[in-house]
């Protein structure tokens, strides 16, 4: 299991939708943070309550192989700022 921060950038509802579809493909717990506010990263409605203009980061509690595959998929859509 691994639990590290992944900085992400979501600019609009379409990107949020794609992000949630990708994250939902993986087993594990994924939380998205904006300051001290935290939502389930698999929840479109939860993410849309956040200020997408602010710095966002995700924590993942999953297998290392799943985390690497998730990062690969998120980098394809240019969502990952830093990992």
C-alpha atoms as a printed R data frame, in Angstrom:
   type eleno elety resid chain resno       x      y       z
1  ATOM     1    CA   UNK     A     1   0.000  0.000   0.000
2  ATOM     2    CA   UNK     A     2   1.159  3.532  -0.698
3  ATOM     3    CA   UNK     A     3  -0.154  6.899   0.384
4  ATOM     4    CA   UNK     A     4   1.514  9.893  -1.298
5  ATOM     5    CA   UNK     A     5   0.274 13.264  -2.491
6  ATOM     6    CA   UNK     A     6  -0.369 13.795  -6.181
7  ATOM     7    CA   UNK     A     7  -0.906 17.402  -7.255
8  ATOM     8    CA   UNK     A     8  -3.657 17.700  -9.855
9  ATOM     9    CA   UNK     A     9  -5.225 20.474 -11.921
10 ATOM    10    CA   UNK     A    10  -8.829 20.287 -13.076
11 ATOM    11    CA   UNK     A    11  -9.937 23.232 -15.207
12 ATOM    12    CA   UNK     A    12 -13.556 22.438 -16.025
13 ATOM    13    CA   UNK     A    13 -16.461 20.029 -15.620
14 ATOM    14    CA   UNK     A    14 -15.326 17.914 -18.590
15 ATOM    15    CA   UNK     A    15 -11.917 17.348 -16.980
16 ATOM    16    CA   UNK     A    16 -13.577 16.509 -13.656
17 ATOM    17    CA   UNK     A    17 -15.730 13.918 -15.428
18 ATOM    18    CA   UNK     A    18 -12.715 12.320 -17.148
19 ATOM    19    CA   UNK     A    19 -10.727 12.394 -13.895
20 ATOM    20    CA   UNK     A    20 -13.497 10.617 -11.960
21 ATOM    21    CA   UNK     A    21 -13.917  7.993 -14.693
22 ATOM    22    CA   UNK     A    22 -10.193  7.201 -14.564
23 ATOM    23    CA   UNK     A    23  -9.912  7.141 -10.764
24 ATOM    24    CA   UNK     A    24 -13.046  4.994 -10.452
25 ATOM    25    CA   UNK     A    25 -11.381  2.218 -12.467
26 ATOM    26    CA   UNK     A    26  -8.974  1.528  -9.593
27 ATOM    27    CA   UNK     A    27  -9.505 -0.206  -6.266
28 ATOM    28    CA   UNK     A    28  -8.483  1.759  -3.233
29 ATOM    29    CA   UNK     A    29  -9.304  4.989  -1.481
30 ATOM    30    CA   UNK     A    30  -8.644  8.271  -3.254
31 ATOM    31    CA   UNK     A    31  -9.225 11.618  -1.566
32 ATOM    32    CA   UNK     A    32  -8.987 15.020  -3.229
33 ATOM    33    CA   UNK     A    33  -7.991 18.020  -1.097
34 ATOM    34    CA   UNK     A    34  -8.312 21.764  -1.492
35 ATOM    35    CA   UNK     A    35  -6.771 23.326   1.594
36 ATOM    36    CA   UNK     A    36  -8.290 21.438   4.521
37 ATOM    37    CA   UNK     A    37 -11.423 20.520   2.517
38 ATOM    38    CA   UNK     A    38 -11.500 16.859   1.456
39 ATOM    39    CA   UNK     A    39 -13.810 14.908  -0.861
40 ATOM    40    CA   UNK     A    40 -13.850 11.418  -2.342
41 ATOM    41    CA   UNK     A    41 -11.914 11.648  -5.622
42 ATOM    42    CA   UNK     A    42 -14.448  9.256  -7.174
43 ATOM    43    CA   UNK     A    43 -17.302 11.720  -6.567
44 ATOM    44    CA   UNK     A    44 -18.132 14.161  -9.369
45 ATOM    45    CA   UNK     A    45 -20.492 16.137  -7.135
46 ATOM    46    CA   UNK     A    46 -17.936 16.280  -4.334
47 ATOM    47    CA   UNK     A    47 -15.234 17.614  -6.662
48 ATOM    48    CA   UNK     A    48 -17.585 20.192  -8.164
49 ATOM    49    CA   UNK     A    49 -18.076 21.679  -4.674
50 ATOM    50    CA   UNK     A    50 -14.364 22.566  -4.642
51 ATOM    51    CA   UNK     A    51 -12.719 25.727  -5.937
52 ATOM    52    CA   UNK     A    52 -11.011 24.312  -9.022
53 ATOM    53    CA   UNK     A    53  -8.894 27.467  -9.346
54 ATOM    54    CA   UNK     A    54  -7.083 26.544  -6.120
55 ATOM    55    CA   UNK     A    55  -4.284 24.052  -5.665
56 ATOM    56    CA   UNK     A    56  -5.668 20.504  -5.477
57 ATOM    57    CA   UNK     A    57  -3.938 17.328  -4.454
58 ATOM    58    CA   UNK     A    58  -4.982 13.728  -4.191
59 ATOM    59    CA   UNK     A    59  -3.921 11.025  -1.795
60 ATOM    60    CA   UNK     A    60  -4.147  7.419  -2.803
61 ATOM    61    CA   UNK     A    61  -4.315  4.402  -0.580
62 ATOM    62    CA   UNK     A    62  -3.810  1.581  -3.056
63 ATOM    63    CA   UNK     A    63  -1.311 -0.930  -4.366
64 ATOM    64    CA   UNK     A    64   1.876  0.489  -5.849
65 ATOM    65    CA   UNK     A    65   1.132 -1.019  -9.258
66 ATOM    66    CA   UNK     A    66  -2.345  0.568  -9.279
67 ATOM    67    CA   UNK     A    67  -0.889  3.938  -8.281
68 ATOM    68    CA   UNK     A    68   1.653  3.812 -11.104
69 ATOM    69    CA   UNK     A    69  -1.025  2.865 -13.635
70 ATOM    70    CA   UNK     A    70  -3.300  5.636 -12.314
71 ATOM    71    CA   UNK     A    71  -0.502  8.198 -12.668
72 ATOM    72    CA   UNK     A    72   0.121  7.017 -16.221
73 ATOM    73    CA   UNK     A    73  -3.553  7.492 -17.126
74 ATOM    74    CA   UNK     A    74  -3.813 10.899 -15.439
75 ATOM    75    CA   UNK     A    75  -0.647 12.132 -17.150
76 ATOM    76    CA   UNK     A    76  -2.210 11.256 -20.518
77 ATOM    77    CA   UNK     A    77  -4.998 13.732 -19.841
78 ATOM    78    CA   UNK     A    78  -2.450 16.249 -18.462
79 ATOM    79    CA   UNK     A    79  -4.156 16.379 -15.071
80 ATOM    80    CA   UNK     A    80  -1.115 15.599 -12.950
81 ATOM    81    CA   UNK     A    81   0.943 18.636 -11.989
82 ATOM    82    CA   UNK     A    82   3.400 16.816  -9.732
83 ATOM    83    CA   UNK     A    83   3.627 13.340  -8.245
